[in-house]
Amino acid sequence: MSRILVTGSSGRLGRSVVAVLAERGHEVVEVDLTVPAEHADAYAADLTEPAVAADVIGGAKPDAVIHLAAIAVPFSAPEQHILRTNASLAFNVMQAAVDAGVRKIVTASSPTVFGYGSPAGWAPERLPLTEDVQPRPWNAYALSKLLAERTMEMFAAQRGEAVRLAAFRPCYVIAPEEWQGALTQQGHTVAQRLDDPALSAPALFNYVDARDVGDFLHTLIAALDDIPNAQTFIVGAADALARRPLAELMPQYVPAAAEAAQELTGTTPAFSIAKARRLLGWSPAHDWRTELGEAPASESDRLAESLEGSGW
């Protein structure tokens, strides 16, 4: 197994990624602005300072770096601050890793690079969205994530096959405790997001269990030498966070996507994970029905049909 340095290790996603990697037998180095005092191999550091990033990553001597650290919520700070912070974090971490001789580097991006939710209007060229759909970021957070991808591509162009890099776009992250009723990042419970589609519609009903992201990263790190360099992957659940098909919900909540959404039959999500399945053999292990103890989609559909037929 590998020695893997994870930035943003104390965050909602980072905690699960660290736990999964440790379970898989990796030696994990944690880096964040604050880290648990009881964790021995952990560094409290501000990686927006290039010299700090160089000292931490150079001193830790990891085999691989997974960069998660960022201001994670759009509009949670002034736009200039989000762009400056996230862009400098991505550049500093990757530069320090390359300079330290780290061969495997992965950076977190975001599906928001696609530009959905733009106040000027957004209509997808097709659904489900795939990695080759043109990004159209409309806010500083989304732009900063696209810059992280471009930074990854820059270092691949600069160093060639000597360094193996990748980026990934995790869908709306749900931490394990949030299945039990803890509030999600937007301040609602998962059940509330399902009961009121208007809450999930701004994210196009996407989601992913944080543990599945950890498993994806474990799989990706192992495969980096065997796939084309500088790839970007969408990482999401195999279904949508919705009780009704998106072909029905999109016309109501995202009218501009109504025509494209007709391709989303059954539980098909708006974000495709086909590339991760094809290149890595990865598939998510968690879904909202199982985690919330609800009936599988086929049973739910049959129940709804029987109720409609009975006049209820």
DRENSE-911678 format. One record per residue (C-alpha): residue number from 1; residue in one letter; y, z, x. Coordinates in Angstrom, 3 decimals, decimal comma. Layout:
N
site k = NUM&r = A&north = Y&up = Z&east = X
...
***
This chain:
312
site k = 1&r = M&north = 0,000&up = 0,000&east = 0,000
site k = 2&r = S&north = 3,654&up = -0,368&east = 0,981
site k = 3&r = R&north = 6,617&up = 1,847&east = 1,746
site k = 4&r = I&north = 9,132&up = 0,779&east = -0,914
site k = 5&r = L&north = 12,784&up = 1,822&east = -1,081
site k = 6&r = V&north = 14,190&up = 1,901&east = -4,623
site k = 7&r = T&north = 17,950&up = 2,068&east = -5,189
site k = 8&r = G&north = 19,130&up = 3,488&east = -8,510
site k = 9&r = S&north = 16,005&up = 5,639&east = -8,478
site k = 10&r = S&north = 17,446&up = 8,334&east = -10,766
site k = 11&r = G&north = 18,429&up = 5,961&east = -13,566
site k = 12&r = R&north = 16,666&up = 5,313&east = -16,873
site k = 13&r = L&north = 14,733&up = 2,415&east = -15,383
site k = 14&r = G&north = 14,547&up = 3,789&east = -11,854
site k = 15&r = R&north = 12,684&up = 6,957&east = -12,815
site k = 16&r = S&north = 9,850&up = 4,992&east = -14,405
site k = 17&r = V&north = 9,751&up = 2,437&east = -11,593
site k = 18&r = V&north = 9,424&up = 5,212&east = -9,009
site k = 19&r = A&north = 6,693&up = 6,917&east = -11,035
site k = 20&r = V&north = 4,662&up = 3,736&east = -11,535
site k = 21&r = L&north = 4,926&up = 2,664&east = -7,906
site k = 22&r = A&north = 3,811&up = 6,120&east = -6,769
site k = 23&r = E&north = 0,875&up = 5,993&east = -9,196
site k = 24&r = R&north = -0,116&up = 2,636&east = -7,695
site k = 25&r = G&north = -0,320&up = 4,279&east = -4,282
site k = 26&r = H&north = 2,976&up = 3,182&east = -2,757
site k = 27&r = E&north = 5,112&up = 5,440&east = -0,598
site k = 28&r = V&north = 8,443&up = 5,464&east = -2,437
site k = 29&r = V&north = 11,850&up = 6,158&east = -0,902
site k = 30&r = E&north = 14,427&up = 7,110&east = -3,538
site k = 31&r = V&north = 18,136&up = 6,299&east = -3,187
site k = 32&r = D&north = 20,884&up = 7,086&east = -5,705
site k = 33&r = L&north = 24,251&up = 8,797&east = -5,923
site k = 34&r = T&north = 22,336&up = 11,962&east = -6,803
site k = 35&r = V&north = 18,625&up = 12,580&east = -6,273
site k = 36&r = P&north = 16,328&up = 15,485&east = -7,232
site k = 37&r = A&north = 16,535&up = 18,211&east = -4,602
site k = 38&r = E&north = 12,768&up = 18,702&east = -4,674
site k = 39&r = H&north = 12,047&up = 15,090&east = -3,723
site k = 40&r = A&north = 11,478&up = 14,958&east = 0,031
site k = 41&r = D&north = 11,817&up = 11,217&east = 0,664
site k = 42&r = A&north = 15,107&up = 10,765&east = -1,175
site k = 43&r = Y&north = 18,664&up = 9,961&east = -0,111
site k = 44&r = A&north = 21,903&up = 10,693&east = -1,972
site k = 45&r = A&north = 24,160&up = 7,838&east = -0,920
site k = 46&r = D&north = 27,003&up = 5,586&east = -2,075
site k = 47&r = L&north = 25,723&up = 2,115&east = -1,233
site k = 48&r = T&north = 29,038&up = 0,449&east = -2,031
site k = 49&r = E&north = 29,886&up = 1,419&east = 1,569
site k = 50&r = P&north = 28,252&up = -1,171&east = 3,880
site k = 51&r = A&north = 27,783&up = 1,285&east = 6,736
site k = 52&r = V&north = 26,063&up = 3,774&east = 4,422
site k = 53&r = A&north = 23,708&up = 1,109&east = 3,099
site k = 54&r = A&north = 22,882&up = 0,059&east = 6,663
site k = 55&r = D&north = 22,211&up = 3,648&east = 7,764
site k = 56&r = V&north = 20,025&up = 4,529&east = 4,769
site k = 57&r = I&north = 17,924&up = 1,367&east = 4,714
site k = 58&r = G&north = 17,716&up = 1,086&east = 8,482
site k = 59&r = G&north = 16,710&up = 4,731&east = 8,801
site k = 60&r = A&north = 14,135&up = 4,633&east = 6,005
site k = 61&r = K&north = 12,269&up = 1,678&east = 7,559
site k = 62&r = P&north = 10,791&up = 0,375&east = 4,283
site k = 63&r = D&north = 8,401&up = -2,542&east = 3,936
site k = 64&r = A&north = 10,179&up = -3,614&east = 0,754
site k = 65&r = V&north = 13,427&up = -2,893&east = -1,096
site k = 66&r = I&north = 13,869&up = -2,931&east = -4,872
site k = 67&r = H&north = 17,547&up = -2,884&east = -5,810
site k = 68&r = L&north = 18,256&up = -1,364&east = -9,240
site k = 69&r = A&north = 21,505&up = 0,530&east = -8,581
site k = 70&r = A&north = 24,448&up = -0,649&east = -10,678
site k = 71&r = I&north = 26,867&up = 0,254&east = -13,422
site k = 72&r = A&north = 24,311&up = -0,477&east = -16,107
site k = 73&r = V&north = 26,330&up = -0,697&east = -19,328
site k = 74&r = P&north = 28,823&up = -3,509&east = -20,065
site k = 75&r = F&north = 32,371&up = -2,312&east = -20,732
site k = 76&r = S&north = 31,520&up = 1,263&east = -19,674
site k = 77&r = A&north = 34,242&up = 0,991&east = -17,000
site k = 78&r = P&north = 37,153&up = -1,385&east = -16,335
site k = 79&r = E&north = 35,938&up = -4,956&east = -15,873
site k = 80&r = Q&north = 37,250&up = -5,222&east = -12,302
site k = 81&r = H&north = 35,463&up = -2,006&east = -11,356
site k = 82&r = I&north = 32,139&up = -3,168&east = -12,808
site k = 83&r = L&north = 32,336&up = -6,507&east = -11,022
site k = 84&r = R&north = 33,430&up = -5,016&east = -7,700
site k = 85&r = T&north = 30,853&up = -2,209&east = -7,782
site k = 86&r = N&north = 27,819&up = -4,225&east = -8,840
site k = 87&r = A&north = 28,566&up = -7,205&east = -6,624
site k = 88&r = S&north = 29,170&up = -5,057&east = -3,547
site k = 89&r = L&north = 26,033&up = -3,012&east = -4,218
site k = 90&r = A&north = 23,879&up = -6,128&east = -4,387
site k = 91&r = F&north = 25,384&up = -7,674&east = -1,276
site k = 92&r = N&north = 25,376&up = -4,489&east = 0,798
site k = 93&r = V&north = 21,776&up = -3,594&east = -0,058
site k = 94&r = M&north = 20,417&up = -7,062&east = 0,632
site k = 95&r = Q&north = 22,452&up = -7,460&east = 3,817
site k = 96&r = A&north = 21,300&up = -4,065&east = 5,095
site k = 97&r = A&north = 17,684&up = -4,851&east = 4,216
site k = 98&r = V&north = 17,775&up = -8,208&east = 5,967
site k = 99&r = D&north = 19,452&up = -6,683&east = 9,034
site k = 100&r = A&north = 16,813&up = -3,928&east = 9,122
site k = 101&r = G&north = 14,020&up = -6,490&east = 9,164
site k = 102&r = V&north = 12,741&up = -5,786&east = 5,649
site k = 103&r = R&north = 10,560&up = -8,736&east = 4,650
site k = 104&r = K&north = 10,436&up = -8,233&east = 0,867
site k = 105&r = I&north = 13,584&up = -7,755&east = -1,227
site k = 106&r = V&north = 13,867&up = -7,734&east = -5,025
site k = 107&r = T&north = 17,099&up = -7,352&east = -6,985
site k = 108&r = A&north = 17,650&up = -6,537&east = -10,646
site k = 109&r = S&north = 19,619&up = -8,975&east = -12,764
site k = 110&r = S&north = 19,973&up = -9,033&east = -16,565
site k = 111&r = P&north = 19,300&up = -11,326&east = -19,533
site k = 112&r = T&north = 23,006&up = -10,960&east = -20,357
site k = 113&r = V&north = 23,629&up = -13,768&east = -17,868
site k = 114&r = F&north = 22,657&up = -16,143&east = -20,706
site k = 115&r = G&north = 25,930&up = -15,275&east = -22,432
site k = 116&r = Y&north = 24,730&up = -14,224&east = -25,887
site k = 117&r = G&north = 27,269&up = -12,206&east = -27,846
site k = 118&r = S&north = 30,273&up = -14,112&east = -26,535
site k = 119&r = P&north = 33,304&up = -13,637&east = -28,809
site k = 120&r = A&north = 33,969&up = -17,359&east = -28,379
site k = 121&r = G&north = 30,578&up = -18,090&east = -29,927
site k = 122&r = W&north = 27,152&up = -18,688&east = -28,430
site k = 123&r = A&north = 24,424&up = -21,085&east = -29,454
site k = 124&r = P&north = 21,285&up = -21,298&east = -27,299
site k = 125&r = E&north = 20,205&up = -24,702&east = -26,066
site k = 126&r = R&north = 16,696&up = -23,633&east = -27,080
site k = 127&r = L&north = 14,574&up = -20,608&east = -27,910
site k = 128&r = P&north = 12,775&up = -18,792&east = -26,514
site k = 129&r = L&north = 15,099&up = -18,504&east = -23,541
site k = 130&r = T&north = 13,533&up = -19,320&east = -20,174
site k = 131&r = E&north = 14,714&up = -18,897&east = -16,604
site k = 132&r = D&north = 15,930&up = -22,490&east = -16,382
site k = 133&r = V&north = 18,397&up = -22,163&east = -19,280
site k = 134&r = Q&north = 21,949&up = -22,446&east = -17,927
site k = 135&r = P&north = 23,629&up = -19,004&east = -17,485
site k = 136&r = R&north = 26,958&up = -18,550&east = -19,267
site k = 137&r = P&north = 28,154&up = -14,990&east = -18,520
site k = 138&r = W&north = 31,245&up = -13,938&east = -20,449
site k = 139&r = N&north = 31,909&up = -10,413&east = -19,159
site k = 140&r = A&north = 32,084&up = -8,676&east = -15,787
site k = 141&r = Y&north = 28,669&up = -7,022&east = -16,113
site k = 142&r = A&north = 26,855&up = -10,288&east = -16,815
site k = 143&r = L&north = 28,810&up = -12,049&east = -14,075
site k = 144&r = S&north = 27,949&up = -9,305&east = -11,590
site k = 145&r = K&north = 24,251&up = -9,771&east = -12,363
site k = 146&r = L&north = 24,475&up = -13,517&east = -11,884
site k = 147&r = L&north = 26,200&up = -12,837&east = -8,567
site k = 148&r = A&north = 23,242&up = -10,635&east = -7,581
site k = 149&r = E&north = 20,932&up = -13,590&east = -8,236
site k = 150&r = R&north = 23,161&up = -15,921&east = -6,228
site k = 151&r = T&north = 23,286&up = -13,367&east = -3,405
site k = 152&r = M&north = 19,489&up = -13,327&east = -3,369
site k = 153&r = E&north = 19,491&up = -17,129&east = -3,183
site k = 154&r = M&north = 22,073&up = -17,047&east = -0,375
site k = 155&r = F&north = 19,912&up = -14,839&east = 1,818
site k = 156&r = A&north = 16,882&up = -17,025&east = 1,109
site k = 157&r = A&north = 18,880&up = -20,085&east = 2,200
site k = 158&r = Q&north = 20,133&up = -18,208&east = 5,258
site k = 159&r = R&north = 16,829&up = -16,723&east = 6,447
site k = 160&r = G&north = 14,259&up = -19,156&east = 5,059
site k = 161&r = E&north = 10,666&up = -18,006&east = 4,828
site k = 162&r = A&north = 11,255&up = -15,083&east = 7,199
site k = 163&r = V&north = 12,366&up = -12,995&east = 4,215
site k = 164&r = R&north = 10,777&up = -13,112&east = 0,773
site k = 165&r = L&north = 13,174&up = -12,466&east = -2,100
site k = 166&r = A&north = 13,158&up = -12,440&east = -5,891
site k = 167&r = A&north = 15,316&up = -11,400&east = -8,832
site k = 168&r = F&north = 14,284&up = -10,199&east = -12,267
site k = 169&r = R&north = 16,017&up = -9,909&east = -15,632
site k = 170&r = P&north = 14,642&up = -6,880&east = -17,508
site k = 171&r = C&north = 15,142&up = -6,936&east = -21,255
site k = 172&r = Y&north = 16,551&up = -3,935&east = -23,160
site k = 173&r = V&north = 14,856&up = -1,054&east = -21,337
site k = 174&r = I&north = 13,125&up = 1,632&east = -23,372
site k = 175&r = A&north = 12,157&up = 4,715&east = -21,350
site k = 176&r = P&north = 8,928&up = 6,576&east = -22,243
site k = 177&r = E&north = 10,736&up = 9,528&east = -23,829
site k = 178&r = E&north = 12,658&up = 7,186&east = -26,133
site k = 179&r = W&north = 9,473&up = 6,332&east = -28,024
site k = 180&r = Q&north = 9,388&up = 10,029&east = -28,939
site k = 181&r = G&north = 12,887&up = 9,996&east = -30,435
site k = 182&r = A&north = 15,252&up = 10,356&east = -27,471
site k = 183&r = L&north = 18,344&up = 8,185&east = -27,806
site k = 184&r = T&north = 18,287&up = 4,727&east = -26,252
site k = 185&r = Q&north = 21,049&up = 3,417&east = -24,004
site k = 186&r = Q&north = 23,171&up = 2,380&east = -27,013
site k = 187&r = G&north = 22,925&up = 5,793&east = -28,699
site k = 188&r = H&north = 20,334&up = 4,958&east = -31,352
site k = 189&r = T&north = 16,658&up = 5,799&east = -31,580
site k = 190&r = V&north = 14,078&up = 3,013&east = -31,384
site k = 191&r = A&north = 13,175&up = 3,634&east = -35,029
site k = 192&r = Q&north = 16,818&up = 3,208&east = -36,043
site k = 193&r = R&north = 16,992&up = -0,099&east = -34,162
site k = 194&r = L&north = 13,947&up = -1,278&east = -36,106
site k = 195&r = D&north = 15,156&up = 0,026&east = -39,476
site k = 196&r = D&north = 18,580&up = -1,642&east = -39,076
site k = 197&r = P&north = 18,255&up = -5,111&east = -37,485
site k = 198&r = A&north = 22,017&up = -5,195&east = -36,968
site k = 199&r = L&north = 21,556&up = -2,683&east = -34,129
site k = 200&r = S&north = 19,098&up = -4,887&east = -32,203
site k = 201&r = A&north = 20,668&up = -8,238&east = -33,048
site k = 202&r = P&north = 23,370&up = -8,090&east = -30,316
site k = 203&r = A&north = 20,550&up = -8,055&east = -27,717
site k = 204&r = L&north = 18,630&up = -10,763&east = -29,625
site k = 205&r = F&north = 15,979&up = -8,152&east = -30,488
site k = 206&r = N&north = 14,694&up = -8,006&east = -26,903
site k = 207&r = Y&north = 13,114&up = -4,962&east = -25,256
site k = 208&r = V&north = 10,732&up = -3,854&east = -22,515
site k = 209&r = D&north = 9,004&up = -0,562&east = -21,747
site k = 210&r = A&north = 10,288&up = 0,837&east = -18,437
site k = 211&r = R&north = 6,708&up = 1,427&east = -17,289
site k = 212&r = D&north = 5,956&up = -2,261&east = -17,745
site k = 213&r = V&north = 8,897&up = -3,067&east = -15,466
site k = 214&r = G&north = 7,375&up = -0,769&east = -12,842
site k = 215&r = D&north = 4,057&up = -2,570&east = -13,166
site k = 216&r = F&north = 5,809&up = -5,938&east = -12,930
site k = 217&r = L&north = 7,524&up = -4,872&east = -9,701
site k = 218&r = H&north = 4,245&up = -3,633&east = -8,236
site k = 219&r = T&north = 2,707&up = -7,017&east = -9,057
site k = 220&r = L&north = 5,702&up = -8,982&east = -7,762
site k = 221&r = I&north = 5,888&up = -7,173&east = -4,412
site k = 222&r = A&north = 2,199&up = -7,900&east = -3,815
site k = 223&r = A&north = 2,639&up = -11,580&east = -4,707
site k = 224&r = L&north = 5,893&up = -12,409&east = -2,871
site k = 225&r = D&north = 4,112&up = -14,072&east = 0,053
site k = 226&r = D&north = 2,118&up = -16,311&east = -2,294
site k = 227&r = I&north = 4,799&up = -17,695&east = -4,633
site k = 228&r = P&north = 7,841&up = -19,918&east = -3,971
site k = 229&r = N&north = 10,710&up = -17,968&east = -2,435
site k = 230&r = A&north = 13,835&up = -16,811&east = -4,292
site k = 231&r = Q&north = 12,397&up = -16,916&east = -7,815
site k = 232&r = T&north = 14,002&up = -15,294&east = -10,865
site k = 233&r = F&north = 11,856&up = -13,815&east = -13,642
site k = 234&r = I&north = 12,506&up = -12,652&east = -17,199
site k = 235&r = V&north = 10,676&up = -9,356&east = -17,789
site k = 236&r = G&north = 10,200&up = -8,349&east = -21,403
site k = 237&r = A&north = 7,791&up = -7,282&east = -24,090
site k = 238&r = A&north = 5,409&up = -9,809&east = -25,626
site k = 239&r = D&north = 7,068&up = -9,439&east = -29,033
site k = 240&r = A&north = 10,483&up = -8,845&east = -30,555
site k = 241&r = L&north = 11,912&up = -5,444&east = -31,499
site k = 242&r = A&north = 11,856&up = -6,373&east = -35,161
site k = 243&r = R&north = 9,621&up = -5,932&east = -38,185
site k = 244&r = R&north = 10,337&up = -9,446&east = -39,457
site k = 245&r = P&north = 10,032&up = -12,766&east = -37,600
site k = 246&r = L&north = 13,144&up = -13,814&east = -35,692
site k = 247&r = A&north = 13,060&up = -17,118&east = -37,566
site k = 248&r = E&north = 14,090&up = -15,034&east = -40,592
site k = 249&r = L&north = 16,440&up = -12,571&east = -38,853
site k = 250&r = M&north = 18,430&up = -14,888&east = -36,588
site k = 251&r = P&north = 20,066&up = -16,921&east = -39,411
site k = 252&r = Q&north = 21,361&up = -13,668&east = -40,879
site k = 253&r = Y&north = 22,466&up = -11,850&east = -37,720
site k = 254&r = V&north = 22,998&up = -14,650&east = -35,151
site k = 255&r = P&north = 23,827&up = -17,684&east = -37,303
site k = 256&r = A&north = 24,572&up = -19,991&east = -34,372
site k = 257&r = A&north = 20,990&up = -19,507&east = -33,186
site k = 258&r = A&north = 19,432&up = -20,168&east = -36,595
site k = 259&r = E&north = 18,197&up = -23,688&east = -35,854
site k = 260&r = A&north = 16,740&up = -22,844&east = -32,426
site k = 261&r = A&north = 15,109&up = -19,708&east = -33,858
site k = 262&r = Q&north = 12,853&up = -21,740&east = -36,126
site k = 263&r = E&north = 10,591&up = -22,122&east = -33,085
site k = 264&r = L&north = 10,073&up = -18,334&east = -32,991
site k = 265&r = T&north = 7,112&up = -17,941&east = -35,307
site k = 266&r = G&north = 5,471&up = -14,599&east = -36,063
site k = 267&r = T&north = 6,321&up = -11,882&east = -33,549
site k = 268&r = T&north = 7,498&up = -14,314&east = -30,823
site k = 269&r = P&north = 10,488&up = -12,864&east = -28,913
site k = 270&r = A&north = 13,668&up = -14,727&east = -27,982
site k = 271&r = F&north = 12,938&up = -14,283&east = -24,267
site k = 272&r = S&north = 9,936&up = -15,973&east = -22,662
site k = 273&r = I&north = 7,786&up = -14,201&east = -20,070
site k = 274&r = A&north = 5,634&up = -17,286&east = -19,514
site k = 275&r = K&north = 6,823&up = -17,692&east = -15,920
site k = 276&r = A&north = 5,765&up = -14,160&east = -14,944
site k = 277&r = R&north = 2,400&up = -14,755&east = -16,582
site k = 278&r = R&north = 1,944&up = -18,111&east = -14,854
site k = 279&r = L&north = 3,066&up = -17,238&east = -11,321
site k = 280&r = L&north = 2,077&up = -13,570&east = -11,178
site k = 281&r = G&north = -0,605&up = -13,091&east = -13,803
site k = 282&r = W&north = 1,528&up = -10,272&east = -15,232
site k = 283&r = S&north = 1,683&up = -9,232&east = -18,889
site k = 284&r = P&north = 3,265&up = -6,132&east = -20,476
site k = 285&r = A&north = 0,944&up = -3,332&east = -21,564
site k = 286&r = H&north = 3,221&up = -1,620&east = -24,118
site k = 287&r = D&north = 4,640&up = -2,676&east = -27,466
site k = 288&r = W&north = 6,649&up = -0,863&east = -30,119
site k = 289&r = R&north = 3,940&up = -0,879&east = -32,788
site k = 290&r = T&north = 1,461&up = 0,904&east = -30,558
site k = 291&r = E&north = 4,031&up = 3,333&east = -29,151
site k = 292&r = L&north = 5,351&up = 4,259&east = -32,611
site k = 293&r = G&north = 1,917&up = 4,321&east = -34,201
site k = 294&r = E&north = 2,683&up = 1,551&east = -36,695
site k = 295&r = A&north = 0,177&up = -0,966&east = -38,006
site k = 296&r = P&north = -0,343&up = -4,176&east = -36,008
site k = 297&r = A&north = 1,761&up = -7,124&east = -37,144
site k = 298&r = S&north = -1,101&up = -8,849&east = -38,919
site k = 299&r = E&north = -1,883&up = -5,743&east = -40,985
site k = 300&r = S&north = 1,796&up = -5,187&east = -41,768
site k = 301&r = D&north = 2,168&up = -8,767&east = -42,885
site k = 302&r = R&north = -0,854&up = -8,503&east = -45,161
site k = 303&r = L&north = 0,446&up = -5,240&east = -46,633
site k = 304&r = A&north = 3,862&up = -6,784&east = -47,324
site k = 305&r = E&north = 2,249&up = -9,780&east = -48,997
site k = 306&r = S&north = 0,069&up = -7,563&east = -51,198
site k = 307&r = L&north = 3,062&up = -5,467&east = -52,267
site k = 308&r = E&north = 5,059&up = -8,573&east = -53,123
site k = 309&r = G&north = 2,137&up = -9,914&east = -55,148
site k = 310&r = S&north = 1,774&up = -6,637&east = -57,060
site k = 311&r = G&north = 5,395&up = -6,646&east = -58,160
site k = 312&r = W&north = 6,492&up = -3,641&east = -56,057
***
